[in-house]
């Protein structure tokens, strides 16, 4: 392990300007862009999102497995088993700008969207597994996650306000060119930040017992083992609960983002510039919230902090519902109040799951005896992108079913009520589910210390717990009895399964 200097937090975190920034732009604007400037129906847009998920369902888990496996190869030793993917993806990132060109066919939008999604995964899957490679200290991991989310929220501010800035610079009320200029500007920024993270990050020396080549027998076998390996992550109790909280917090935001521009433009009678300004204000509040939640999560612990963030977000959403009922004037000034409150909650919800993720590798290690952060990262990314696509598809389908007309300047009263209902009801229900799950989540700073201590004891060959309290702590985190830990269980990782197959064949 190298010493972590203060600037390393920033040079690591800036890569999520790409990760969060691109997703914020897509979640907030892509459906509006497709329907307003490309002439795509909700069904056609939904087809784009669904088809991209089919590719990603293989690509993201495969990346996670490969990044866990190539540490013993020349490529892994020379460029890093995580960092090499960042380097290779840099020249592909400008594909982001290609999505925002109007006047093309459905096939064009499908191809550009799928290609960028695969490029995105090529960065985010290994990047999300990088912090546990750089340190295993609880406070340092929390700081890495915090600075990462600060950078992410800074990019979300840009995603919210950049269209408005471009409109002001070039004049007009917003056009397809607005989004193209935005795509070009973000592409240049994304290339820079990914290069910075590659240049100033590092990885621990690989202790892999199985070389990458040993599990590459044939494509069907590789894919079969791959999905077996991905499925094994769900047998870790802490990860299942973490995934439930993560999805509750993030899908609620995906639905909100997809409906918010429609809500401002067609329900409240605003315009794209006002929606852009409000999204920028919300992202600024999210940035402030992340700064506040970095020390707060160490004091409150992850689960209570998650519930606090969810309550703030719900209060903000209910405030927007009040705007719908009262229609106060001036609209822009009053709208800032619920938007800023919602942003404070969203910032916490964005930070907390990725803070927790950095500690999941130790929970898995004490169950399997191996470190597999890449596989967990792959599951997180594909789950996140799939649910975001489903959320955007669902919003588009609901709007289409209630009479929403793509490209129209005004919409029917029924469509307006549906937009308001989607914005309020969907996110709140998902937040309540996430809050319910959080009461069962037991990973804290104290239990993480127990994890690290017990991992070292298992490595020394000790098999009895030092206390009944430690035994119960590990069983609560893993979902397995203490006697089944350290590989003495049916959870078979891909490398162990491959070795079992090799032994059986011999």
N, C-alpha and C positions, 0 to 999 in steps of 0.2 A: 504494500500500500504506500502511495506517495502522500506527502503532506498536502492537505487541502488549504490553499491560500484564499483570502477573501475574494480575489478577482475570479477564482475558479467557479464560484457560485454563479456569477454573471455569465461567464463564457459558456458554462453548461446550459444555463437557463434560456439563453437567447434563441436556441433552436426551436423552442416552442412558440416563438413568433410565427414560425412556419406552421407548426402543428395546430395551434389554436386559431391563429389568424385566418388560415385558409378555410377551416371548418366554420368559423364565424361568418365569413363572407358567403360561403355556400349555403349555410343554414338560413341566413338572413335575407339573401338576395336572389339565389338561383331560381327558385320557383317563380318569383316575381319577374325576373329577367326572361325566363322561358315563355311565360304566358303573355307578357306585355310586348316583347320585342322580337320573339322568334316564332310566334304563332303556334306554339305547342299546346295541346290540350293537357288536362290533368292526367288523362290515361297515358298519353305519350311520355310525359315527364316521369310518371310513375314507372313506366317500362325502363327508362334510362337508369333509374335508381336500383330497380330490381335486378337488371342484368349485370350491373357493376358489382352487386353483392355476390353473384355467382362466381365471378372471377376472384373476388376478394376472399371468399370463403376458403379458397385453396391457398391463395397467395400469402395472406397475413400469417396464418399458422405455419406455413412452410418457411417463411422468413424467420419466424421465431425459432423453429427447430434448427435451421441452418446456422443461425447466429449463436446458438448454444453449442453447436457441434464442430465448428471449423477452427476452434482455438488451437488445436494440435497440428493444423496444416500450415504450409508456408504463408499462405495469404493471411491467415489469422495471426500468425506471429509477426508478420511484417506490417500490416495495416490495422490490426485489431479485429476481433470477431464481430464487434458491434460497429466500430467506426468505419470499417471498409464500406459499409452500405451507405453511410452518409456521404462519403467521397464520391461514390459512383452515381448517386442520385442528383448531385448538384447540376450537371448539364441537362437534366431532364425536367427540372423545376419550371422552366418557362412554359411548359405545357399548360400551366394554370391560366395564362393569358389567352390561350387559344379557345377556352370555353366561353369567353365573353365577346365573341364576334357574331353579330346578327346576320340574318339573311341566308343561312345555310340549311341544308337538309337535316332531317331527323337522324340519319346515319352519322352525319358530322358531329352532332351534339352527343350522340351516344359514344362515339369513338373517343372524342376529346375528354369526356367525363370519365370513362373507364380508364384511359391512359393516366390521367392525373391521379385518380384514386389509387392505382397501383404504385405510382411514384410516391404518393403520400405514405403508403404503408411501408415502402422501402426505407423511408426515413424514420417514421414514428415507432415501428416495432423495435428495431435495434436501439433507437434513442431512449425509449422508455425503460429499457433494461440496462442502460449505461450507468446510472447513479449507483446502483448496488455494486457495480464493478469498481467504482472509485473509492467507496468507503462502506463500512458497516456500522459506523457510529450513529446512534439514534438522532442526536441533535444535528449532526451534519447532514444526514439524509432528510430531516425535516427542513433544514435550510435550503438544500438543493431543490426540494419540491416547492418551497415557498418562492424562491427567486424564479424558478421556472414558471410558476403561475403568475407572478408579477409581470414577467415578460409576455406571457400569454394574454393577460388582460390589457396590456399596453397595445398589443396587436389588435385586440378586439375593439379598442377605442378607435383605431384607424379604420377598422372594418365598418364601424358605425358612421364615422364622420367624413371619410374620404370621398364618398359619392357627393356629399353636400359641398365639400371644398372644390371638387372638380366642376360641379354645376356653377358655383360662384365665379370660378376662374374663366370658364368658357361661355358663361351666359346660358340662358334658356331654363327650362323647367325639368331637365333631365332627359336623356336620350340613351340609345344603345351605346354611343361613343363614351358616355360617362363610365359605363361598366368596363369597356375595353381599356380605357386609360387606367382605371383602377386595377385591372388585372395585370397590366404591364408594370405598374409601380410596385405592386405586391410581389411579382415574380422576381424583380431585381433585389428587393429586400430579403426575400426568402433564400435566395442563393447565398447572399452575404452571411446571414446568421447561421446557416447550416455549415458553411465553411469555417466560421469562427469556432463552433463547437467541436468540429473535427480537429482543428488545429490545437486546441487547448485542453482536450480531454485525454484520458488514459484508461487502461483496464488492468485488472489484476491478472497475474499469470494463470494460464489455464491449468486446471487440475483434472481435465477430462480423462476418463479411463477408456473411452471408446472413440477412436478416430472417426472422422466424418466418413471416410471411405468404407468403413466396416459395415455401415447400415445402408449403403447404396447398392442394392442388389438388382431390383427392377422397379419400374415406375409404379405398378399396382401395389407392390409390397411396400414401397416407400410411403405412398399415400395412405395405405391401410394403417401402417405403424404411426404415421403422422397424426391421423385423427384419433387413434387410440391414445396417443400421448396428450393431445388437446383435451380429450374427454377426461383424462385422469386428473386434470386440474380441478374439475368440479367435485372431486372426492376430498378436497381439502376444505374443511368447514369454514375457516376464516375467509377463504377466497370466495366461497359461495355467498356468504353474508356481505362481504365487501362488494361483490358484483351487484347484489340487490340494491345496496345503498347507492352505488355508482350510477346504476341505470335509473333509479328513481330521481336522482338529482339532475342527470344529464338529459334524459328523454323529456322531462318536464320543460327544460330549456329549449330543446329542439322544437317541440310543439309551439311554445311561446314565440320563438324566433320566426318560425314559418308563418305564423298568423299575425305577428305584430305590425308589419308594414301594411298589410291589408286592413287591419284594425284602424290604424291612423289615417290611411288614405280614404277608405270607403265607408268606415263607420263613424269616425269623428270628423270627417270632412277636411283632413289635412292634405299634405302632399308628400312626395318622395323626400324633399329636402327636410321637412319636419320630422319624418320617420328616421332619416339618417342622423339628424341632430339628437333625437331622443335615444337612439341606439348608442351613439357616442357617449352621451351622458350616463347611460346605464353601464357601459363598459368602464367609464372612469370610476363610478361607484364600486364596481367589481374590483378594480385595481386597489382602491383604498381598503376594501374588505379583506383582500388577500394579505396586505401588509398587517392588518389587525389580527387576522386569524393565525398568523405564524406563531406569535407568542401565546395566543389564546388556546391553541390546540394542545400546547404543552401543559397548560394549567387545567383545562376542562377535560382533556383526553378526546380522542376522535369522535366517539359516538355522541356524547352530549353536544359537542361543537357542531356536528351535523344537524342535530335537531334544532339548535339555535338558528343556524343558517336557513333551514327549511321554513321556520316560523317567519323570519324576516321576508323571505320570498313570497310566502302566502299573503302576508299583510300587503305587500306591494301589488300583488295580482288583484286582491280585493279592492284596493284603491283604484285600479284601472277600471274595474267593474263599476265603481262609483262614478268615475268620469263618464262612462257610457250612459248612466242613468241621469246625471245632473247636467251634462254638457256645459260646464262653466266657461266663462270668458274672462280674460283671454285664455284660449285653450292651451297654447304652448307653455305659458307660465305655470298653470295648474298641473299640467301633465308631468312636469319635472318631479313633483313630490312622490307619487307612487313609483315612477320609473327609478328614482334614486334609491328608494327603500328596497325595491325588488333587486336592484343591482347589488346592494350590500349582501343580500341573501345569496344571490347567484355567485358572487365572488367566493364566499365560503364553501358553497357546494362544488365549485370548480377545484378548489385547492384540496379539500379534505380527502377525496378518494385517491388522488395521486400522491398525497402524503402517505396514506395507508399502504398503497401499492409497494412502496419502497421496502416495506418490511415483510411482505408476503413470501419472498424468496426464502427467508429463514423458517417460516412455518412449513413450507414445502420440503425444505432440506431435512428437517427433523423427522418428517414422515418417510421420505424416499431415500435419504442419504446422499442426494445429489442437489446441485444448484441449477435451476431451470428458469431464470428470470426472463429469458427470451420467449419461452413458450407462453408464460403468463402474459407477457406484453402482447404477443400475437392474439391471444384470446381477448384481451382488453380492447385492442384496436379494432378487431373485426366485429366485436360486440358493439362497440361505440358507433362504428360507421354503419353497421346494419340497422341498429335502432334509430339512428339519425335519418337514414333513408326511409325507413318504415314510417317514422313520424311525419316527414315531409310528404310522402306518398299519401298518408292517411288524411292530412290536412287538405291536400289537393283533391282527393277523391270526395271528401265530405263537402267541400265548396262546390265542386262540379255537380254533385247530386242535389244541391239546394238552389241551383240556378245561377251560379257564378259564371259570368261571361268573360273569357280572356280578352284583354285588350280594350274593354269597354271603359269609358270615363266614369260611369256611375254603375251601381249595382242595385239589385232589388232589395226590398226591406227584409225578405226572408234570408237572403245571402248575408246581409249585415248582421242579423241576429245570430246566424250560425257562426260567423267569424268571432263575434263576442263570446259565444258559448265555448268555442274551441279554445280561445285564449285563456279563459278563466277555469273552466271545469277540468279539462284534461290535465294541465300541469298540477293543479291542487290534488287531484286523486293520486297521481304518481308520487308526489311529495309525501303524502300520508302513508303510502306503502313503504317508501324508503325509511321514514321515521319509525314505523313499526318494526322493521327489520333491525334498525340500529340498536334497539334494546337488547338484542341477543349478541351483539358484537363485543368481544372482550379483549381485543388487541390494544394494549396501552404501552406507555413507556416502561412500566414496571414488568408487565408480562413479556415484553420484548427482551428485557434483560434476562429474564428466566430462560427464554428461548436460546439466547447466545450461550449462556452458561451450560445449559444442558447439551447443546450441540458439541461443545468442547469436551464434555464428559463422555458422550457417546464415542467421539473420536479416540478417546483414551481407552475405550473398551469397557467403561463402566455401564452397567445395565440396570441398576437400582436407583430410584429417585431419592434425592437427599431428604425430602419431606413429602408428606401427604398433600400439602398445599401446592407444591411444584407439580406433583402428579396430576392434580385436578386442573391446574392452569393449562398444562399441555394438552390434556384431553379436551378441554373446552375450546382451545384454539384449533386443534387438528381434526376433531371428530373421531379420533381413534383412541383405543385404550393405550396406556403407557407401554404395555408389553408388545404392542404391535408397531411401535415407532422404530425409526432408523432402518427401514426396509423390510421389517418383519410383518408385512401386510400385503393385501392383494393389489395395491396401487403399483402398477408396473409402468415405469417410464419407458420411453421409446428405446433408449440404449439398453436397458435391462431386458426388455422384451426381445430385442435383436440378439442379445447374448444368449438368452434362453433358447431362441430358435436355432442359433448356431450350435449350441450344446446338443440339442435334440437331433439335429441333422448329423452330427458326428456319431 
